[in-house]
């Protein structure tokens, strides 16, 4: 199986995501997903691809703090437009707020905020901390949240990238993780093995990137930041 893996650059993988896609990035608790977010956003900005970050329950603030501790420059990320969904830490260029209700978030209110701030170009839309909503819901409400996420699939004004802590979601509900993998058009895995970070494309409608991998050592992170 490993022999069929193809090594690609991160640029190649990002360019292989199609408008309208919903991408699930499953990361482990020790894999530092903020590094992948940093690389993704900076590469999109260099290519002129607009970015809007959905920050659920102050997750973006947590990412920024950890990046600073790593010594990674955060200026580009802090200049990215942000839609706050719950939480009270206004980190980044916050352009709108959506409250989290007792049983999840109001997607009608979210759509109204998003439409006000979205540019006409195709947007890269990272969604941070969605697993925090799922762990607070019972199974019925969690299924409803999956249906709401599925309703955005095919919206060709953007491609959404949902960062989720795979271990937390597995512990909460394997059913919900399976449903998210099914409704997502692409599934990526972000892992850390010893000193090597690896992004694997597990599912994709694009055969050019399906089954591919991008990896680098912790020592090479500084080289990637300078590119």
C-alpha positions in Angstrom: 0.0 0.0 0.0 2.8 2.5 0.9 4.4 1.9 -2.5 1.4 3.5 -4.2 1.9 6.8 -2.2 3.0 9.8 -4.3 5.0 12.6 -2.8 3.6 16.1 -3.8 4.3 19.6 -2.7 1.8 21.4 -0.5 1.1 23.8 -3.4 0.2 20.9 -5.6 -2.3 19.5 -3.1 -3.9 22.9 -2.4 -4.2 23.6 -6.1 -5.9 20.2 -6.4 -8.8 21.3 -4.2 -11.8 22.2 -6.4 -14.2 25.1 -5.9 -17.3 23.9 -3.9 -15.3 21.3 -2.0 -15.6 20.6 1.7 -12.3 19.3 3.0 -11.9 17.5 6.3 -8.5 17.8 7.9 -8.2 15.2 10.6 -5.3 15.9 12.9 -4.0 14.2 16.1 -3.7 16.0 19.4 0.2 16.1 19.1 0.5 17.1 15.4 0.3 20.9 15.8 -2.4 21.7 13.2 -1.5 25.4 13.5 1.6 24.7 11.4 -0.6 23.3 8.5 -3.0 26.3 8.9 0.0 28.7 8.7 1.4 27.0 5.6 -2.1 26.9 3.9 -2.9 30.5 4.5 0.5 31.9 3.6 0.5 29.9 0.3 -3.1 31.1 -0.5 -2.1 34.7 0.1 1.0 34.4 -2.1 -1.3 33.2 -4.9 -3.8 35.9 -4.4 -6.5 33.5 -3.1 -8.7 35.3 -0.5 -9.0 33.7 3.0 -11.8 33.8 5.5 -11.3 32.0 8.8 -14.2 30.7 10.8 -13.0 30.8 14.5 -15.1 28.6 16.7 -14.7 29.0 20.5 -11.4 31.0 20.3 -9.5 28.2 18.5 -7.7 30.7 16.3 -6.4 32.5 19.3 -5.0 29.1 20.5 -3.3 28.5 17.1 -1.7 32.0 17.1 -0.3 31.5 20.7 1.3 28.2 19.8 2.7 29.6 16.5 4.3 32.5 18.5 5.9 30.0 20.9 7.3 28.1 17.9 8.8 31.3 16.6 6.6 31.3 13.5 5.7 34.8 12.2 2.0 35.4 12.6 1.5 38.7 10.8 0.0 37.2 7.7 -2.5 35.2 9.7 -3.5 38.1 11.9 -4.3 40.1 8.7 -6.7 37.4 7.5 -10.5 38.1 7.8 -12.2 36.2 10.7 -15.8 35.3 11.5 -16.1 34.7 15.2 -18.4 31.8 16.2 -18.6 31.9 20.0 -15.7 32.8 22.2 -14.6 36.3 23.3 -11.0 36.7 22.0 -11.0 38.9 19.0 -7.8 37.8 17.3 -7.3 38.7 13.6 -9.4 41.0 11.5 -12.8 40.1 13.0 -15.5 41.1 10.4 -18.5 39.5 12.0 -19.8 37.5 15.0 -22.2 34.6 15.3 -23.4 33.4 18.7 -23.4 29.7 19.7 -26.8 28.8 21.0 -27.7 26.1 23.5 -27.9 23.5 20.7 -25.2 24.5 18.2 -24.9 27.6 16.0 -27.4 29.5 13.9 -26.4 28.7 10.2 -28.9 31.3 8.9 -27.1 34.0 10.9 -23.7 32.6 9.8 -24.7 32.8 6.2 -25.8 36.4 6.5 -22.5 37.4 8.1 -20.4 35.4 5.5 -22.2 36.9 2.5 -21.6 40.4 3.8 -17.8 39.9 4.0 -17.1 37.4 1.2 -15.3 38.8 -1.9 -16.3 37.8 -5.4 -13.3 35.6 -5.9 -13.2 31.9 -4.8 -12.4 31.9 -1.1 -10.3 29.5 1.0 -12.4 29.0 4.2 -10.6 27.3 7.1 -13.0 26.3 9.9 -11.3 25.9 13.2 -12.6 24.1 16.3 -15.8 22.5 14.9 -15.1 19.4 17.1 -15.7 21.6 20.1 -19.3 22.0 19.0 -19.8 18.3 18.4 -18.6 17.2 21.9 -21.2 19.5 23.5 -24.1 18.0 21.5 -26.2 14.9 22.0 -26.3 12.5 19.0 -29.4 13.9 17.4 -28.2 17.4 17.5 -24.8 16.3 16.3 -26.4 14.7 13.3 -28.2 17.9 12.6 -24.9 19.8 12.6 -23.5 17.3 10.1 -26.6 18.0 7.8 -26.0 21.7 8.1 -22.3 21.3 7.1 -23.4 19.1 4.2 -25.7 21.8 2.9 -22.6 24.0 2.1 -21.0 21.3 -0.1 -21.0 22.4 -3.7 -21.0 26.1 -3.0 -18.5 27.1 -5.7 -17.8 30.5 -4.2 -15.3 28.8 -1.9 -13.7 25.7 -0.6 -14.1 25.0 3.1 -11.4 23.2 5.1 -12.6 21.9 8.5 -9.8 21.2 11.0 -10.9 18.6 13.5 -9.2 16.7 16.3 -9.8 13.2 15.2 -9.1 11.5 18.6 -11.6 13.7 20.3 -14.3 13.0 17.7 -13.6 9.3 17.7 -14.0 9.2 21.5 -17.3 11.2 21.3 -18.9 9.3 18.3 -17.4 7.2 15.6 -20.8 7.6 13.8 -20.4 11.4 13.5 -16.8 11.0 12.3 -17.9 8.6 9.7 -20.7 10.9 8.6 -18.3 13.8 8.3 -15.9 11.7 6.2 -18.8 10.7 4.0 -20.3 14.1 3.3 -16.8 15.7 2.8 -15.5 15.7 -0.7 -12.0 15.3 0.5 -10.4 13.9 3.6 -6.8 14.8 4.6 -4.9 13.4 7.6 -2.3 15.6 9.4 0.1 13.6 11.6 3.4 13.8 13.4 5.6 10.7 13.5 8.7 11.2 15.6 10.0 14.4 14.0 8.2 14.2 10.7 5.0 16.1 9.9 2.9 14.4 7.2 -0.2 15.4 5.2 -2.0 12.5 3.5 -4.8 12.8 1.0 -7.1 9.9 1.9 -10.1 11.0 -0.1 -10.4 13.4 -3.1 -12.4 13.8 -6.3 -9.2 14.8 -8.0 -7.2 11.7 -9.1 -4.0 13.9 -9.4 -3.7 14.3 -5.7 -5.6 11.2 -4.3 -3.3 9.0 -2.4 -0.5 11.6 -2.3 1.5 12.8 0.7 3.4 15.9 1.7 5.9 15.6 4.5 8.8 17.5 6.1 10.9 17.2 9.3 10.6 19.5 12.2 14.1 20.8 11.4 12.8 21.8 7.9 10.0 24.0 9.2 12.1 27.1 9.2 13.0 26.6 5.5 9.3 26.3 4.6 8.5 29.5 6.5 11.1 31.4 4.5 9.6 30.3 1.1 
